[in-house]
Amino acid sequence: MTRFAWGDATDTGRVRSANEDAVLAVDGLFAVADGMGGHRGGEVASGVAVSTLRSAFTAAGTDVLVQAVQEANHAVVAQAGADHGLEGMGTTLCAMALVDSGGSDAIAVVNVGDSRLYLLSEGELTQITEDHSLVATMERQGRLTRAEAAVHPQRNILTRALGIDKAVMVDSWEIVPIVGDRYLICSDGLFNEVDDNRLAATLRRLADPGEAARELIRLANESGGRDNITCIIVDVVDDSGRDPAAAPGVTRVSPVVALTPSGESVAARAVGGDASVDGEPRRRRRRGGDRPHSRFTWRVALFVVAFVAIIGAAVGAVYWTGTSTYYVTFDGQQVAIYQGKPGGVLWISPELVEVTPLSADQVPAAARLDIQVGREQPTLAEAQRYVENLLDQFAMSTTTTTTRPATTTTASTLPVDPAALAPAATDPGAVDPGAPVAPVFTP
Ligand code: MG
């Protein structure tokens, strides 16, 4: 059985005249709400939010907690609509609760707005929630550093809050509870005055959660106290012997849930609390039903399959182009047939298929340049036929050039039978290349 020890504190600060923060700390359910809205609106909004959350959290489930936040939103919207003096009010809400997750204890965390939940584990402080504010959006987009965001003049402009719209998107997480872990839930009046290093140092230094909470309030006031300050510190004092080291790979913190019918609300916590819209893109999260503990969804799987198919098709096309044809070229002193494209295609080099009997010096001059750059042929058979043609041409040229001068010379100088030489002397082109040449030279 998971058990907690906790302490909480809230303070108006040194500038504001009223405390519009609200805090809820009962066994197993902890929440901070930071209200906004002129007159008494902020105070009412945060109060309605935490009281509705408490009454609506009727079972130990993350879905139930998310639904309770939705009901808190409806309650704030309804109250603002019913009382003209409360028009435009809204509130943040950040909460954690002990829930059952598949038969094991888990800490469910929900958040709307810019109140925060931190986890101090093994001395290291981590902000679990994401702020729904203009500066946090700019920080996520890389347009501001964390240090710049902390002092930005528009850091109080929210992009999500309860009470603005009938539908609100709720971020949620599940965390494995481990003995020794310490949680801090707080409003912006704390972290705008006390930076993360000082928060962590105080949480590490003071063992008693109540004493640590009061010290954080003191530090915020010491730094200026320009806003209401609220914090809850929750220690995990029993985790039923769960040991994260015994189960390597277990995800300690898992984002879960939350998709509303129409997306997130937008609000401005400027003085007067008028709602305004900024350009933060809607982030769609998974429904709570299946509670995936991994970000690998079917959409990602589909994308991976499509990507692999496209890459495969591209590789196949290159391979086909690089290997489907042949060409004839010189290979040293011989003419050879290669498979592929002259010079290769990307990573595919041409492959030697055969070295032909045609030598380089037997290639007719007219074909020499073609073969030099690689004479392409669609098939191996056609490449072989091309080489055979060149061999034939060479054979013909050899016969012709040897016969013609021999015939002419013989006819003018040797005393042979003119009848035997008649065809060659009168029509050299009609000489049969296959006919024996040697007898003509017989002295
Ligand atoms: Mg505040």
Residues whose N, C-alpha, C, O or C-beta is under 5 A from the ligand:
A	BS01	MG	D34 S187 D188 G189 D227 N228
